[in-house]
Amino acid sequence: MEEQQLQITLNEQHPLSPIVVMMPSPGMGHLIPLTEFAKRLILHHNLSVTIIIPTNSPPSMAQTTVLRSLPSAISYIFLPPVTLSDLPPHTKAEPLISLTVLRSLPSLRHSLLSLNATVTALVVDLFGTDAFDVANDLNIPSYLYFTCNAMVLSFCIFLPRLDQSVQCEFVDLPEPVRILGCIPVEGKDLLDPVQDKSDDAYKWFVHHSGRFKLAHGIILNSFHALEPAAIKELQKQEPGKPPVYPVGPLVNMDRAQTGSHECLSWLDGKPRGSVVFVCFGSGGTLSSVQMDELAIGLEMSEQNFLWVVKSPNDKVANGSYFSAESLANPFDFLPKGFVERTKGRGFMVSSWAPQAQVLSHGSIGGFLTHCGWNSILESVVNGVPLVAWPLYAEQKMNAVLVSEDVKVALRPKVGENGLVGREEIASVVKRLMEGEEGKKLCHQMKELKDVAVKILSENGSSTKYISDLALKWQDKTTTLTN
C-alpha cells in the first residue's frame, strides 16, 4: 500500500533553520511528549524539527491528527513498517517497541541522509537508544528525552548495576531499593518490565538503561521543586555522565483544540472544587469486578464525580469485544441502577474526555488517576490533588513519588483479593474532597502549580534549559553526506 511505503512529510521546513530530528518509539504515549517538547523548542528559537516515526503498521488516525495540528516548523516522516511476525504470541510491549526501532534503523539512516540539510541533533525516547549508533556514524549528537520522572530515570541508570548484584526477583527483596536522591521503593512497586527477569521485556529494559550513558544529554520532563534531591543527584558532574536538563512540566496547554464537550457544560453547573475526575488514561482498563467496586465506592462517597467509563478488560477476547454493543456502550457494564441513583451527582462519559480542559476547569477538586506521568504533570500545572491508582508500566513508582514523597496524593489500599474495595474507594475520595488531609494535599499542589508557572515563564529555569539546548544545537550543525 502507498500509505505503508511512502514517507509522509506534510509541513514545509524552514530552509535556513538547523534541523533537530526527533524519533519517538511507536505509541501515542511516546509521540505526544516529544511533540510538546518540539513546540517549546521552536517557539523562540531559529530551529526546525523533523519527527521520524518507526512503525510496524500503517499510521493511526490518532497519530496523523496530532501531527497535522503541529506548527509549520515541525515536519514528520513515517518510516516504512517493519514486520514482527516472527515474534511469539503474547510478546510484551517493550520487546515489540524495541524491535520495531531496531529493525527501522536502516530506514532511519536513509531518511537522515535524504533530509539533505544541517541536522544538529537526534532526540530519542527511552526505547530508541539503539539509534545512537546511527547518529554516531553520521556524526550527529544524540540525546535522550525521558518522558517519566527523575526517580524512574535514576532507577534506570542504577539498573545495570542492580542487575549484576541482585540475584532474586525484585519483588522478593527483603528491603526496599534505595536510589540516590529518592525515597526507598519496595520491589513490588518498581516498573512492570523489571518484575520478571526471565522475560525479554526485562532484558530489553536493562539493555536500554545501560545505553543512557552514551547520550550527549538527557532531557527530563520534570522540575527541581517537584524532585529536588533526585535532580540534584542526576546533575552532579562526573566523568562519562551525560548532563541532565529538567525542562518540565511540559504538557498540552492548548485548551481550545478539542472544542466543546458535554461534560464541560455539566462541570459549569457544579460548585468550585466540588468534582472528582475519574480517568485511567488512554490505555487503562479495570476488570468487571473492580469496575463494580469503583462504581459503588463513588456512589458511597457522596461526592460529585466525572467518570470516563471504559468496558472492562475481562470482557475482551483476542483483542476484540465479545459483542458490538459492549464496544459501543461501556455503560452496559455498570451496576444495575447506578446511573439513575447517581443522576445529578455523577456524570459518565464513554471512553474519552478532553482531560486537559477538564483538569483546568474550576469545578474539579480532585483527580482519581492511573498515575501516568503526563496525567500527573497535567494535575500539577492545574493544582489538582490526586487519588493515586496505578495500573501498569512505571505507574506504581509514580504513585510512590506523589503519595509518599511529594505528598499530593492519597493511595488506596489493595485488598488481599487484589481489588480496591468499595469502602476504601469511598474513604479515599471523601478524605481527598472533604477532609483535612485533602486540604493539605490541595495546598501542596497549589504551591507546586505556582512554581510550575514561574519555571515555564520567560525567565524560568525550564525555559532557560530549553534555550541552552537550542543555542547548543544552533551552534553545532552537521551537514549530512553519504
C-alpha angles and dihedrals in degrees: 000000000000092000090056097045102040126084106230119217116166109163121069118242121235096248098217098041122102109245125233110200117211123193116192115190115240118295137063091255088065098039100051098054091051092048090052090052090047091053091052092046096055095039098091103003136084094242136115126208129214116193113207114194125198113212143184093193139024116294114278125235089244092055096048092045092056094043095048090054094059124109118269093255088067117073129174143211128196111211117223110276117262123216122248096175092118092065120099120255116271093027107166125246097256096061091041093052095041094049091047088057094042094050090047095058095097089052090046091053091049091049093049090052093045092057086078091199143098106291109192103179144000115220119193135171131237096290096044101071093115087069088069087081093057091047091049092051089053094043093244118144109239127212135189118227104203109203096190130066134284092260092059091043091052090050092050091051089049095044100085089057092044089051089059097044104038113071100176128063112281091240088062095055110122092215133042119263110258114214122187111265093002138102111259113268126211114235092244089059096055120107118297095241092062096050095088115040093190093061123092088233089069093046092051091047092053089046094055094041090054090055097054089092090063092066120103087223142349118232111205127199095217137077141228099254091054097047108010101160096042094049091046089056092046092052096051107120113241132156112274093010116124117231114255121223113196102203100161159159088057110164136145105286097174100112095176102051097091096047123214123337130190092238090061091056089051091051090052088067096052128089119260114281093000102116130079113210114218116198134141099197131252095305104030121110135162133217117260091252092050090046089056091050091050093049094049091043091054089048092050092049090066089215129131110257141184109203128190099211122205131182111265117264095234090063091068125096122191091342094307130094117248092243139018089237093059092051092049098043120035087174087078088076097054118107115275112274093006096120092049095045093051097040111140093013097057131045121191127197125188119249100319143041132174093262098185091053093043095051091049092053115109093228093064112098101164143012125218099202143172087232099244105168094239090053091050092051091048087054091050095052089050097042095238118152119223149231101209113217107163121195112175148337111032094335096111090057089049089051091052090051097050097039104037105024112026091026099214096122144056116220118209118226118248114226127230089262090061093251133114101232127228094246091053091048092049090048098051093043092050092045091051096047102036113012134089088249090059091049090056092049091048092051092050092048092049089054090052089049091054091050091048091054090053098046092048092050124100094274097032124123096246091051089049092050090052090048090051090054092045092052091048091051093046091054098044110056128161123202105214121227134166 
